[in-house]
Amino acid sequence: MIAVVDTAAGLAVSGVGLAADAAIGTVRLTGKAVGAAADLAIPDGDGK
């Protein structure tokens, strides 16, 4: 019985970890897209 509970808890923690990893990955990709858009929209200020 304890082994079943341990397994279920372990799977739940793994699921949360995977969800967090996916969310962090999405934020990183979104950040890159926003950064690229900002680079295009905002002049560098180097006079070119």
N, C-alpha and C positions, 0 to 999 in steps of 0.2 A: 504493500500500500504506500509506504514512504517513497519507494522508488518511482512509482507512478506520479506522485505529487512533485517529486524532484524533477522528473522529466518534463512534466507540464510547465512547471515554473521556468525551467531552462529554455523551453521552446518559446514561452511568452517573452522572456528577456531577449532572446535572439530575434524574435519578431520585432520588438521595439527597436532594437539596435539596427536592424535592416531598414525599418521605416525612417529612423533618424538619419542613417547614411543616405538614403534616397532623397530625403528633404534637404540635407546639406549639399548633396550633389546638384540638386535643382537650383538652390540658391547660388551656388558657385557659377553655374551656367548662365543664370539670369544676370548675375553681376557682371560676367564677361560681356554679355550682350549689351547691357546698359553702358558699360565702360566703352565699348566700341562705338556705340551710338553717340556718346558724349564726345569721344575723340573726333568724330566726323562733324559734330555740330559746333563744338567750341574751338575757336582758333587757337593755335599753339602759342601765339604771342611772340613768335620769333621774327615777325615782319614779313613773312612770305605770303 
